[in-house]
């Protein structure tokens, strides 16, 4: 089973990201589940969502404590919340930021995870393609390229099924741009 934990703030599409990821996996014939965890339900409050993907039925119904992949949709949470608790030693990390891991104080995450920890300017890519800084679809495209957990057509298919055409097309373009950045091996934000 592959487990993903997504951290962000209310209004950034954290819950939607987990749902889209599970739908993408489901379209590939796998079992998946997605669910959120949050306190105060307001814009800007910290939100966590979880996604599990498996080749067999998923019986577990508890929060993801030891994720294989961690997505940080809002880098301002880095030193406010213990985002990296339980991250597996070989886990993947995507951080929404145009800054380097060094600038964010995260260079320690690289130990044992070379090529598995990246910062991605997801909000910038979202602004460019969507017109708003909504990083969720962008980070799903990046996750598909980084981990191979799901394929880009499954991600874009889940987006197309969820949103009206105009919104879906913009999000698909943003997810595809992130996928191509990562797949081409472009150093998104080097560790310094």
C-alpha positions in Angstrom: 0.0 0.0 0.0 1.2 3.5 -0.9 0.2 6.2 1.6 0.1 10.0 0.9 -0.4 12.8 3.4 -1.2 16.3 2.1 -0.8 19.4 4.3 -2.1 22.8 3.4 -4.5 25.5 4.4 -8.3 25.7 4.0 -9.1 27.0 0.5 -6.1 25.5 -1.2 -7.8 22.3 -2.4 -6.1 19.9 0.0 -9.1 17.7 0.4 -9.8 17.9 -3.4 -6.2 16.9 -4.1 -6.6 13.7 -2.0 -9.9 12.9 -3.7 -8.5 13.4 -7.2 -5.4 11.3 -6.4 -7.7 8.4 -5.2 -9.9 8.8 -8.3 -6.8 8.7 -10.6 -5.7 5.4 -8.9 -9.2 4.0 -9.1 -9.2 4.7 -12.9 -6.0 2.6 -13.1 -7.8 -0.3 -11.6 -6.5 0.0 -8.1 -8.2 0.4 -4.7 -8.0 3.8 -3.2 -9.4 5.9 -0.4 -9.2 9.6 0.5 -10.3 11.5 3.6 -9.6 14.8 5.4 -8.8 15.8 8.9 -9.2 19.3 10.0 -10.3 21.4 13.1 -11.8 24.7 12.4 -13.5 24.7 9.0 -12.4 28.1 7.7 -10.2 29.5 5.0 -6.6 29.6 6.0 -6.8 27.1 8.8 -4.4 24.1 8.6 -5.9 21.1 6.9 -4.5 17.6 6.4 -5.9 15.0 3.9 -4.9 11.4 3.3 -4.9 9.1 0.4 -4.1 5.4 0.2 -3.6 3.4 -3.0 -3.3 -0.4 -3.1 -3.6 -3.4 -5.4 -5.9 -5.0 -2.9 -8.9 -3.8 -0.8 -8.0 -1.3 1.8 -9.3 -2.1 5.3 -7.4 0.5 7.3 -9.5 3.6 8.2 -7.1 5.6 10.3 -4.9 8.7 9.5 -1.7 8.1 7.6 1.0 8.2 10.2 4.0 6.9 8.1 3.5 8.3 4.6 5.3 7.1 1.5 4.8 10.6 0.1 4.2 13.9 1.7 2.8 17.0 -0.1 3.1 20.4 1.5 0.8 22.8 -0.3 1.7 25.8 1.9 5.3 26.2 2.9 4.4 28.6 5.8 3.3 25.5 7.7 6.9 24.1 7.7 7.9 25.5 11.0 4.5 25.7 12.6 3.4 22.0 12.3 5.4 18.8 12.5 4.8 18.0 8.8 7.5 15.4 8.5 6.5 13.2 11.5 6.5 9.6 10.5 7.8 10.2 6.9 9.4 6.9 5.8 13.2 6.9 5.3 12.7 6.4 1.6 9.7 8.7 1.4 9.0 11.4 -1.3 8.4 15.0 -0.4 7.0 17.8 -2.6 6.9 21.3 -1.1 5.1 24.2 -2.9 7.8 26.8 -3.0 10.0 28.7 -5.5 12.7 28.7 -2.8 15.3 26.0 -2.3 15.2 23.4 0.4 18.2 25.2 1.9 16.4 28.5 2.0 13.4 26.7 3.7 15.7 25.1 6.3 14.9 21.6 5.0 18.2 20.3 3.7 18.2 17.6 6.4 15.3 16.0 4.5 17.7 15.1 1.7 19.6 12.5 3.8 18.8 9.2 2.2 16.2 10.8 -0.1 18.3 12.1 -3.0 16.0 12.8 -5.9 12.9 12.2 -3.8 12.6 15.7 -2.2 11.8 18.7 -4.3 10.4 22.1 -4.1 8.0 23.0 -6.9 6.7 26.6 -7.6 3.1 25.2 -7.7 1.4 28.4 -6.8 3.3 30.2 -9.6 2.4 27.6 -12.1 -1.2 27.7 -11.0 -1.3 31.5 -11.4 0.1 31.1 -14.9 -2.3 28.5 -16.0 -5.4 28.9 -13.8 -5.2 32.5 -12.9 -5.3 31.7 -9.1 -2.7 30.3 -6.7 -4.4 26.9 -6.2 -1.5 24.4 -6.0 -3.4 21.1 -5.7 -3.6 20.0 -9.4 0.0 21.2 -10.0 1.3 19.1 -7.1 -0.6 16.1 -8.3 1.1 16.4 -11.7 4.5 16.7 -10.0 3.7 13.7 -7.7 2.8 11.5 -10.7 6.2 12.4 -12.3 8.2 12.0 -9.1 6.7 8.7 -7.8 5.0 7.0 -10.7 2.2 6.2 -8.3 -0.3 7.2 -10.9 0.0 8.2 -14.6 -0.6 11.7 -15.8 -3.6 10.7 -18.0 -5.3 9.3 -14.9 -4.7 12.6 -13.0 -5.9 14.7 -15.9 -8.9 12.3 -16.4 -9.8 12.7 -12.7 -9.6 16.5 -13.1 -11.7 16.5 -16.2 -14.4 14.4 -14.6 -14.5 16.7 -11.5 -14.7 20.2 -12.9 -16.5 22.1 -15.7 -14.5 22.2 -19.0 -12.9 25.6 -18.6 -11.7 25.0 -15.1 -10.6 21.5 -15.9 -8.6 22.6 -18.9 -6.7 25.2 -16.9 -6.0 22.7 -14.1 -4.9 20.0 -16.6 -2.5 22.5 -18.2 -1.1 23.3 -14.8 -0.7 19.7 -13.8 0.9 18.8 -17.1 3.4 21.7 -16.8 4.5 20.4 -13.4 4.7 16.8 -14.6 6.9 17.9 -17.5 9.2 19.9 -15.3 9.8 16.9 -13.0 9.8 14.3 -15.8 12.4 16.2 -17.8 14.7 16.3 -14.7 14.6 20.1 -14.6 16.0 21.1 -11.2 13.0 22.9 -9.9 14.6 24.4 -6.8 18.0 23.0 -6.0 19.2 22.3 -2.5 22.1 24.8 -2.9 
